[in-house]
Amino acid sequence: MRQFTSSYARLALFVLVMGGGTGAAFCAQTPRIAGDGVHDDTAGLQALLDARTSEVRFPVPRVCLLISKTLKIHSGQTLVLSRHTMVRLKARTGHVMITNSDHDNGNENMGVVGGIWNMDNLNQDLTAYQKIHQNDPYTPDLYTGVLMRFNNVKNLTIRGLTLKDPVTFGMQLGNIRQFTIDDITFDYNLQRYNMDGVHLNGGCRFGKITNLKGTTNDDLVALNADDAGWGEMTRGPIEDISVDGLYSEDGYRAVRLLSAGSPVRRIQFSNIYGTYRYNVVAFTNHKVHPGTASTFEDISFRDVFCSKSGATMKFDPAQPGPSNRALFWFEAPAAVSNLTISGFHRTENLWAADNILIDSGVTVERLQLHDVTVINNSPGPIHVITNRGSIGSLQMSAVYAKAGEKAAGGAVVSNQGTIRQSTLRDISTVNVSPEILERH
């Protein structure tokens, strides 16, 4: 404890020197930070943030930093923790762990770097959360089990940290402009539902999300321009974002894009790896605003190396199963203007789930597939594309599809909808039909 107190004293002295008379008052009035995992450190940690210094370093605790209320970071601040310093939410308190200080007027130029942010979901009181109805409107004070939330921020960086055991989303962001999310580890016990990783709501633009690792119990990355009830913190376009580096074993879903009226456009994804229980990618409407179609414009995927997970599999592995288990699933109603998938490689040993499935009621104006490999060692056939909707222009090149004898009978394209025009070149197959199979 002596060493910890000394570290804190040095920090207080730094603030005193840098802040002059303001620092002296701050030093004298700052509550004690115990760092023992027993005493509540909220007041002391918030006091460090409220000193308004540009860089705030939380002291390294003997055990962990314990908080009982939401920490609020201000404009022009970066909060820095050592990578393995744990901040834990006190049992049965039910709060977002950290957020920006001004959701109404907005903040700018802020960052959170480092730390293990532990919401301790099994010890949180779920009474308030369980009383929420799906259609209850979002309010800032509504407890929805989110670990960290940022709303209406320009120039936000979240980097080099671990999110541990949220009740729902690890991270919820809305109306964020010019942002960087990098090097995030998800250490989830998977004991709660809706345990998203990085969840973006409407109004997010000009951002980069990189190097997300771990297994979540919902979407690793969700771009939800529209959402539902309590989850709709903001609503509006999501655009001009790059996502690079998603890694998960037995993950729920790597990427979800959701639109029900507001467009998702100019999004680039690259380097997606792992095995997934539901989808690698889902273009969804989810009927969150009935009567409005999904709108997706200029979306690209590059270098995807994924297959199905056997975890919790309850379907016949020789059958494709329901539509929402395809690796790439397009849910109706939806309109996709331009979609490119390149460097997509699947070696499937477990389950003949659909590869790319476009449901009835989905329109894809232009679909380009290049450098695609599907090696099927499962007990049933797999088509490279299963189309039940409408494709305007289909362009496929450098496609290789191979099936074992038990899985023979798949096709490069199984067309149960309409394809206005198609160009297929450099198609190679083994035990798979190289033609477009029409089914009526």
C-alpha positions as CSV (number, residue, x, y, z in Angstrom):
1,M,0.0,0.0,0.0
2,R,2.9,2.3,0.7
3,Q,4.2,2.0,-2.9
4,F,0.7,2.6,-4.3
5,T,0.2,5.7,-2.1
6,S,3.6,7.0,-3.2
7,S,2.7,6.6,-6.9
8,Y,-0.5,8.5,-6.3
9,A,1.4,11.2,-4.4
10,R,3.7,11.6,-7.4
11,L,0.7,11.9,-9.7
12,A,-0.9,14.6,-7.4
13,L,2.5,16.4,-7.3
14,F,2.6,16.4,-11.1
15,V,-0.9,17.9,-11.2
16,L,0.2,20.5,-8.6
17,V,3.2,21.5,-10.6
18,M,1.4,21.6,-13.9
19,G,-1.8,23.3,-12.6
20,G,-0.4,26.0,-10.3
21,G,-2.9,27.2,-7.7
22,T,-5.7,25.1,-9.2
23,G,-3.5,22.0,-8.8
24,A,-3.0,22.9,-5.1
25,A,-6.7,22.9,-4.4
26,F,-7.1,19.8,-6.4
27,C,-4.4,18.0,-4.5
28,A,-5.8,19.0,-1.2
29,Q,-9.3,17.9,-2.0
30,T,-8.8,14.7,-4.0
31,P,-10.4,11.7,-2.4
32,R,-8.1,8.7,-1.6
33,I,-7.8,5.9,-4.2
34,A,-7.4,2.6,-2.3
35,G,-6.9,0.3,-5.3
36,D,-7.6,-2.7,-3.1
37,G,-10.8,-4.0,-4.9
38,V,-12.8,-3.4,-1.7
39,H,-13.1,0.3,-1.2
40,D,-14.9,2.5,-3.7
41,D,-12.4,4.5,-5.9
42,T,-15.0,6.3,-8.0
43,A,-14.7,9.7,-6.4
44,G,-10.9,9.7,-6.6
45,L,-10.7,8.6,-10.2
46,Q,-13.4,11.1,-11.3
47,A,-11.4,13.8,-9.5
48,L,-8.4,13.0,-11.6
49,L,-10.6,13.4,-14.8
50,D,-12.2,16.6,-13.5
51,A,-8.8,18.2,-13.1
52,R,-9.1,18.7,-16.9
53,T,-5.4,17.8,-17.6
54,S,-4.8,16.7,-21.2
55,E,-3.4,13.3,-20.1
56,V,-4.8,11.5,-17.1
57,R,-3.0,8.4,-15.8
58,F,-4.8,6.2,-13.4
59,P,-2.4,4.8,-10.7
60,V,-1.5,1.2,-10.8
61,P,-3.6,-0.5,-8.1
62,R,-2.5,-3.2,-5.7
63,V,-5.6,-5.3,-6.7
64,C,-7.9,-3.3,-8.9
65,L,-9.7,0.0,-9.2
66,L,-13.3,-0.4,-8.0
67,I,-16.0,2.0,-9.3
68,S,-19.7,2.2,-8.4
69,K,-20.8,4.9,-10.9
70,T,-20.0,6.0,-14.5
71,L,-16.7,7.7,-15.0
72,K,-16.9,10.8,-17.3
73,I,-14.1,11.9,-19.5
74,H,-13.9,15.5,-20.9
75,S,-12.9,17.1,-24.1
76,G,-9.2,17.3,-24.8
77,Q,-8.4,14.4,-22.5
78,T,-6.7,11.0,-23.0
79,L,-7.1,8.5,-20.1
80,V,-4.2,6.1,-19.9
81,L,-4.0,2.9,-17.9
82,S,-1.4,0.2,-17.9
83,R,-2.5,-2.7,-20.1
84,H,-3.2,-5.0,-17.2
85,T,-4.7,-2.5,-14.7
86,M,-8.2,-3.7,-14.0
87,V,-11.1,-1.3,-13.4
88,R,-14.0,-3.3,-12.0
89,L,-17.7,-2.3,-11.6
90,K,-18.9,-2.8,-8.0
91,A,-21.4,-5.6,-7.6
92,R,-25.1,-4.8,-8.0
93,T,-24.6,-1.2,-9.1
94,G,-25.6,-1.3,-12.8
95,H,-23.9,1.5,-14.6
96,V,-22.1,2.2,-17.8
97,M,-18.4,2.2,-16.7
98,I,-17.2,5.1,-18.8
99,T,-18.7,7.7,-21.1
100,N,-18.1,11.2,-22.5
101,S,-19.1,14.1,-20.3
102,D,-21.5,15.9,-22.6
103,H,-23.8,13.9,-24.8
104,D,-26.1,16.9,-25.6
105,N,-23.5,19.4,-26.8
106,G,-20.9,16.9,-27.8
107,N,-17.2,16.5,-27.0
108,E,-14.0,16.3,-29.0
109,N,-10.5,15.1,-28.9
110,M,-10.6,12.3,-26.3
111,G,-9.2,8.9,-25.9
112,V,-9.1,5.9,-23.6
113,V,-6.0,3.8,-23.7
114,G,-5.2,0.6,-21.8
115,G,-6.7,-1.3,-18.9
116,I,-9.0,-4.2,-18.3
117,W,-12.5,-2.9,-18.0
118,N,-14.5,-5.6,-16.1
119,M,-18.2,-5.1,-15.8
120,D,-18.5,-8.3,-13.7
121,N,-21.8,-9.3,-15.3
122,L,-22.6,-12.3,-13.0
123,N,-22.6,-10.0,-10.0
124,Q,-24.7,-7.2,-11.4
125,D,-28.4,-6.8,-10.5
126,L,-30.3,-7.6,-13.7
127,T,-33.7,-6.5,-12.3
128,A,-33.7,-3.1,-14.0
129,Y,-32.4,-4.5,-17.2
130,Q,-35.0,-7.3,-17.3
131,K,-37.8,-4.8,-16.9
132,I,-36.9,-3.1,-20.2
133,H,-39.2,-3.9,-23.0
134,Q,-37.7,-4.2,-26.5
135,N,-39.6,-1.1,-27.7
136,D,-38.9,1.1,-24.7
137,P,-37.2,4.2,-26.1
138,Y,-33.5,4.8,-25.5
139,T,-32.6,7.4,-22.8
140,P,-29.1,8.2,-21.5
141,D,-30.1,7.1,-18.0
142,L,-31.7,3.8,-19.1
143,Y,-29.6,0.9,-17.8
144,T,-29.1,-1.4,-20.8
145,G,-26.0,-3.3,-19.6
146,V,-23.5,-1.6,-21.9
147,L,-19.9,-1.5,-20.6
148,M,-18.7,1.7,-22.2
149,R,-20.7,4.3,-24.3
150,F,-19.7,7.3,-26.3
151,N,-22.2,9.6,-28.0
152,N,-21.6,12.8,-30.0
153,V,-17.8,12.9,-30.1
154,K,-15.4,14.2,-32.7
155,N,-11.9,12.7,-32.7
156,L,-12.2,9.7,-30.4
157,T,-9.5,7.0,-29.9
158,I,-10.1,3.8,-27.9
159,R,-7.0,1.6,-28.0
160,G,-5.1,-1.2,-26.4
161,L,-7.6,-2.4,-23.8
162,T,-9.6,-5.4,-22.8
163,L,-13.3,-5.5,-22.3
164,K,-14.4,-8.1,-19.8
165,D,-17.9,-9.6,-19.1
166,P,-20.4,-6.9,-20.0
167,V,-24.1,-7.5,-19.5
168,T,-24.8,-6.6,-23.1
169,F,-22.5,-4.5,-25.5
170,G,-18.9,-4.1,-24.7
171,M,-18.8,-0.8,-26.5
172,Q,-21.7,1.4,-27.9
173,L,-20.9,4.4,-30.1
174,G,-23.2,6.9,-31.8
175,N,-22.7,10.1,-33.7
176,I,-18.9,9.6,-33.6
177,R,-16.9,11.4,-36.3
178,Q,-13.2,10.8,-37.0
179,F,-12.6,7.9,-34.7
180,T,-10.0,5.1,-34.2
181,I,-10.8,1.8,-32.4
182,D,-7.7,-0.4,-32.3
183,D,-6.3,-3.4,-30.5
184,I,-9.3,-4.5,-28.5
185,T,-9.5,-7.9,-26.7
186,F,-12.9,-9.3,-25.7
187,D,-12.6,-11.5,-22.6
188,Y,-16.2,-12.7,-22.3
189,N,-17.7,-15.4,-20.1
190,L,-20.6,-15.8,-22.7
191,Q,-23.0,-16.0,-19.8
192,R,-25.3,-13.2,-21.1
193,Y,-27.1,-12.6,-24.4
194,N,-26.5,-9.6,-26.7
195,M,-22.8,-9.5,-25.7
196,D,-21.7,-7.4,-28.8
197,G,-18.1,-6.3,-29.2
198,V,-18.0,-2.9,-31.0
199,H,-21.5,-1.7,-31.6
200,L,-22.0,1.4,-33.8
201,N,-25.3,3.3,-34.0
202,G,-26.3,5.9,-36.6
203,G,-24.3,9.0,-37.3
204,C,-20.9,7.4,-37.2
205,R,-18.5,8.6,-40.0
206,F,-14.8,8.7,-40.9
207,G,-13.5,5.9,-38.7
208,K,-11.1,3.0,-38.6
209,I,-11.7,-0.2,-36.5
210,T,-8.7,-2.5,-36.4
211,N,-7.5,-5.6,-34.6
212,L,-10.4,-7.0,-32.6
213,K,-9.8,-10.3,-31.0
214,G,-11.9,-12.7,-28.9
215,T,-15.2,-14.5,-28.7
216,T,-18.4,-12.5,-28.2
217,N,-21.9,-13.7,-27.6
218,D,-23.3,-11.5,-30.4
219,D,-21.7,-9.4,-33.2
220,L,-18.0,-8.8,-33.0
221,V,-18.7,-5.6,-35.0
222,A,-22.2,-4.2,-35.5
223,L,-22.9,-1.2,-37.8
224,N,-26.6,-0.5,-36.9
225,A,-27.7,2.6,-38.7
226,D,-31.1,1.9,-37.3
227,D,-31.8,-0.2,-34.2
228,A,-34.6,-1.1,-32.0
229,G,-36.2,0.6,-29.0
230,W,-33.8,0.9,-26.1
231,G,-30.8,0.0,-28.3
232,E,-31.3,2.9,-30.7
233,M,-29.0,5.5,-29.1
234,T,-28.8,7.3,-32.4
235,R,-30.3,6.8,-35.8
236,G,-28.9,7.9,-39.2
237,P,-26.4,7.0,-41.9
238,I,-23.2,5.1,-41.1
239,E,-20.5,5.8,-43.7
240,D,-16.9,6.1,-44.7
241,I,-15.5,3.5,-42.3
242,S,-12.7,0.9,-42.6
243,V,-12.7,-2.3,-40.5
244,D,-9.4,-4.4,-40.7
245,G,-8.6,-7.4,-38.6
246,L,-11.3,-9.5,-36.9
247,Y,-10.3,-12.7,-35.1
248,S,-12.6,-15.1,-33.3
249,E,-12.8,-18.8,-32.6
250,D,-16.4,-20.1,-32.1
251,G,-17.6,-16.6,-32.5
252,Y,-21.3,-15.7,-32.8
253,R,-20.9,-13.4,-35.9
254,A,-18.0,-11.3,-37.2
255,V,-19.9,-8.5,-38.9
256,R,-23.5,-7.3,-38.8
257,L,-24.8,-4.4,-41.0
258,L,-28.3,-3.2,-40.1
259,S,-30.4,-0.7,-42.0
260,A,-34.1,0.0,-41.8
261,G,-34.3,3.3,-43.6
262,S,-30.9,4.8,-42.9
263,P,-28.1,3.9,-45.3
264,V,-24.9,2.1,-44.6
265,R,-22.4,3.1,-47.3
266,R,-18.8,3.2,-48.3
267,I,-17.6,0.6,-45.8
268,Q,-14.5,-1.5,-46.4
269,F,-13.8,-4.8,-44.4
270,S,-10.6,-6.8,-44.6
271,N,-8.8,-9.6,-42.9
272,I,-11.5,-11.6,-41.2
273,Y,-10.5,-14.9,-39.6
274,G,-12.0,-17.6,-37.5
275,T,-15.0,-19.9,-37.0
276,Y,-18.5,-18.6,-36.4
277,R,-21.7,-20.1,-35.0
278,Y,-24.1,-17.9,-37.0
279,N,-22.6,-15.8,-39.8
280,V,-19.4,-14.3,-40.9
281,V,-21.3,-11.4,-42.3
282,A,-25.1,-10.5,-42.1
283,F,-26.8,-7.8,-44.0
284,T,-30.0,-7.4,-42.0
285,N,-33.2,-5.4,-41.7
286,H,-34.5,-7.2,-38.6
287,K,-37.8,-5.4,-39.0
288,V,-36.8,-2.8,-36.4
289,H,-38.8,-0.1,-38.3
290,P,-41.5,-2.1,-40.3
291,G,-42.1,-1.0,-43.9
292,T,-38.6,0.4,-44.5
293,A,-36.0,-1.4,-46.6
294,S,-32.4,-1.9,-45.8
295,T,-30.0,0.3,-47.9
296,F,-26.4,-0.7,-48.4
297,E,-24.1,1.1,-50.8
298,D,-20.5,0.5,-51.9
299,I,-19.6,-2.3,-49.5
300,S,-16.4,-4.4,-49.9
301,F,-14.8,-7.4,-48.3
302,R,-11.2,-8.5,-48.8
303,D,-9.3,-11.4,-47.4
304,V,-11.9,-13.5,-45.5
305,F,-10.7,-16.9,-44.2
306,C,-13.6,-18.4,-42.3
307,S,-15.8,-21.4,-41.8
308,K,-18.6,-22.7,-39.5
309,S,-18.1,-23.4,-35.8
310,G,-19.3,-26.7,-34.4
311,A,-20.1,-25.0,-31.0
312,T,-23.8,-25.4,-30.1
313,M,-24.6,-26.8,-33.6
314,K,-28.1,-28.4,-33.5
315,F,-28.7,-29.0,-37.2
316,D,-28.1,-31.9,-39.6
317,P,-24.5,-31.1,-40.9
318,A,-25.5,-32.5,-44.3
319,Q,-28.3,-29.8,-44.7
320,P,-27.8,-26.0,-45.1
321,G,-30.0,-25.2,-42.2
322,P,-31.9,-21.9,-41.9
323,S,-31.0,-18.9,-44.0
324,N,-29.6,-17.0,-41.0
325,R,-26.8,-19.6,-40.7
326,A,-25.1,-18.8,-44.1
327,L,-21.6,-17.4,-44.0
328,F,-22.8,-14.3,-45.9
329,W,-26.5,-13.7,-45.4
330,F,-28.7,-11.0,-47.0
331,E,-32.0,-10.6,-45.2
332,A,-35.0,-9.0,-46.9
333,P,-36.2,-6.4,-47.5
334,A,-32.9,-4.9,-48.7
335,A,-31.4,-3.0,-51.6
336,V,-27.6,-3.4,-52.1
337,S,-26.2,-1.1,-54.8
338,N,-22.6,-2.3,-55.2
339,L,-20.9,-5.2,-53.3
340,T,-17.4,-6.6,-53.9
341,I,-16.0,-9.8,-52.2
342,S,-12.4,-10.7,-53.0
343,G,-10.0,-13.1,-51.4
344,F,-12.8,-15.2,-49.7
345,H,-11.5,-18.7,-48.8
346,R,-13.6,-21.3,-47.0
347,T,-12.5,-24.8,-46.1
348,E,-15.5,-26.4,-44.5
349,N,-15.1,-29.6,-42.5
350,L,-18.3,-29.5,-40.4
351,W,-21.5,-28.2,-41.8
352,A,-23.0,-27.7,-45.3
353,A,-24.4,-24.3,-44.3
354,D,-24.9,-21.9,-47.3
355,N,-22.0,-20.0,-48.4
356,I,-23.4,-16.7,-49.8
357,L,-27.2,-16.6,-49.5
358,I,-29.4,-13.8,-51.0
359,D,-32.9,-14.1,-49.7
360,S,-36.1,-13.5,-51.6
361,G,-36.9,-9.8,-51.4
362,V,-33.3,-8.7,-51.6
363,T,-32.0,-6.8,-54.7
364,V,-28.3,-6.6,-55.4
365,E,-27.6,-4.3,-58.3
366,R,-23.9,-5.2,-58.8
367,L,-22.1,-8.2,-57.2
368,Q,-18.5,-8.9,-57.9
369,L,-16.7,-12.0,-56.6
370,H,-13.0,-12.5,-57.3
371,D,-10.4,-14.9,-55.9
372,V,-12.9,-17.2,-54.1
373,T,-12.2,-20.7,-52.9
374,V,-14.8,-23.1,-51.4
375,I,-13.4,-26.5,-50.3
376,N,-16.2,-28.6,-49.0
377,N,-15.4,-31.6,-46.8
378,S,-18.8,-31.5,-45.0
379,P,-21.4,-34.3,-45.5
380,G,-23.6,-32.2,-47.8
381,P,-23.4,-30.0,-50.9
382,I,-22.5,-26.3,-50.8
383,H,-23.2,-23.7,-53.5
384,V,-20.8,-20.8,-53.8
385,I,-23.8,-18.5,-54.3
386,T,-27.5,-19.3,-53.5
387,N,-29.7,-16.6,-55.0
388,R,-33.4,-16.3,-54.1
389,G,-33.6,-12.6,-54.8
390,S,-32.6,-10.4,-57.7
391,I,-29.1,-9.7,-59.0
392,G,-28.6,-7.1,-61.7
393,S,-25.0,-7.8,-62.7
394,L,-23.1,-10.8,-61.4
395,Q,-19.4,-10.9,-62.1
396,M,-17.3,-13.9,-60.9
397,S,-13.7,-14.5,-61.6
398,A,-10.9,-16.8,-60.3
399,V,-13.4,-19.1,-58.5
400,Y,-12.4,-22.6,-57.4
401,A,-15.0,-24.9,-55.8
402,K,-14.2,-28.5,-54.8
403,A,-16.4,-31.0,-53.0
404,G,-15.7,-34.5,-51.6
405,E,-17.7,-37.4,-52.9
406,K,-20.2,-37.3,-50.1
407,A,-20.8,-33.6,-50.7
408,A,-21.0,-33.7,-54.5
409,G,-23.9,-31.9,-56.2
410,G,-23.2,-28.3,-55.3
411,A,-23.0,-25.5,-57.9
412,V,-21.1,-22.3,-58.4
413,V,-24.4,-20.5,-58.6
414,S,-27.8,-21.9,-57.5
415,N,-30.3,-19.4,-58.9
416,Q,-33.8,-19.6,-57.5
417,G,-34.4,-15.9,-58.2
418,T,-33.4,-13.7,-61.1
419,I,-30.0,-12.7,-62.5
420,R,-30.3,-10.0,-65.3
421,Q,-26.8,-10.5,-66.6
422,S,-23.7,-12.5,-65.6
423,T,-20.1,-12.9,-66.5
424,L,-18.3,-16.0,-65.2
425,R,-14.6,-16.5,-66.1
426,D,-11.7,-18.6,-64.8
427,I,-14.1,-20.9,-63.0
428,S,-12.6,-24.3,-61.8
429,T,-14.6,-27.0,-60.1
430,V,-14.2,-30.6,-58.8
431,N,-17.5,-32.4,-58.1
432,V,-19.3,-29.1,-58.3
433,S,-21.4,-27.9,-61.3
434,P,-19.6,-24.9,-63.0
435,E,-22.9,-23.7,-64.5
436,I,-25.7,-21.5,-63.1
437,L,-28.3,-23.9,-62.0
438,E,-31.8,-22.5,-62.4
439,R,-34.6,-23.7,-60.1
440,H,-38.2,-22.7,-60.5
